[in-house]
């Protein structure tokens, strides 16, 4: 339970691992062409892509205001204001939609992408607080080195570079505090989801979309499950320099 | 018709967003009448603002003379969206604009009010929109509705901040033309004032008909109507019981689940607002100024 919201991935360019994995799942479940293309890039590029990971996220519709430290979320209330009351769920719809061509009107597309733009990173203090709650130690003591500057947006969290106490370079994914509970609660309002999706994607099978959305999002919230998936993937023969995750 | 009204709902968001963006100056010469440390700035960005707005209108319409003035002069029926957008532009300018800009906007409204005179067809009483008594009712309805809506559906203010908000807003009433000594300066003052005005309040045919139209615009598209219904139920739920009775609305108390559902709807509306050009940048500017003021 403790480590559920925190996933450390041992790799030179660890952010890529989580990204590649997320894209793999998307490919498998939704057969989305842009996701597949991005996945190929990520897999082929290996460590080379570590530096441009944020740009790759942007291509996948996860542009985040990583540079807006001045806007950083300072408290759990800031997180709730920014991602609560359906906004986190709408961001997820936006992410799903960014892999489906032609499903959304330009206006809705704009709204969802602006919503993604509206989420700044967590402040260093808030990030440290989450790490402390999950690992029982502040990040500077839980890790030999900890970079307080996030290197990538992770949809409902962010990714930090760190070095573990036994010397491995890792990327640590830190989830926004309280966001899992908030999003899970928002996903239970099926009537509202239906209403939103009828407006945003009138041509689609709305109930199937809702089912897909709920499955995917609840899965995304569970970082431990993601870690398990990564371990599985890394064990596949022929996986290109696949990093192994650390719970 | 349906397409028009769907367009109307979208246009309302578009135009209030445009009003908001143009009301907040980019490189402000001064902090305006309230400033980044004010409670008023915080209340203005509350999630429950649409509920506060609708509740204000419901309260304001119960004053027969205020209602008659709007009914006979404003032409809101021809362009309801335009009328609401004008009001939200005024509020944004007064709240966030530079002092001189806010004062010019108020002077313009006072000049328009000078021409709004007539007689209420029900009571036969004459009215003038510049009458401080009417302006004060409109003011108090707005201030009290903001408190009630944010308390129930947004971020509730502490008792101290509620009083501060009422006191800060006195300047808005003054700008509209109400002498300061008449304006309530605290939450208790608001309540006393409302109790004193209550004998004059009633639901005239003009109020009943206008509000019925506003609460249930004919032919609203199904999905959009769902959002409107949430805002409407919320506004009715936070009306005083006597006001609900005047209109003849029944409102069973909202269950916690229904309240959460309304907040979720308000979140979606807020996201739609955020999607309009310039809104995100404007909010970020305001947030930064408020943070700077807080840490100062």
Interface residues (C-beta under 8 A of the other chain):
Chain A: X68 X70 X71 X81 X84 X85 X86 X87 X90 X107 X110 X111 X112 X114 X115 X117 X118 X185 X186 X189 X191 X192 X195 X196 X198 X199
Chain B: X47 X155 X222 X223 X224 X226 X227 X260 X261 X263 X264 X265 X266 X267 X268 X270 X271 X272 X274 X275 X279 X280 X283 X284 X287 X288
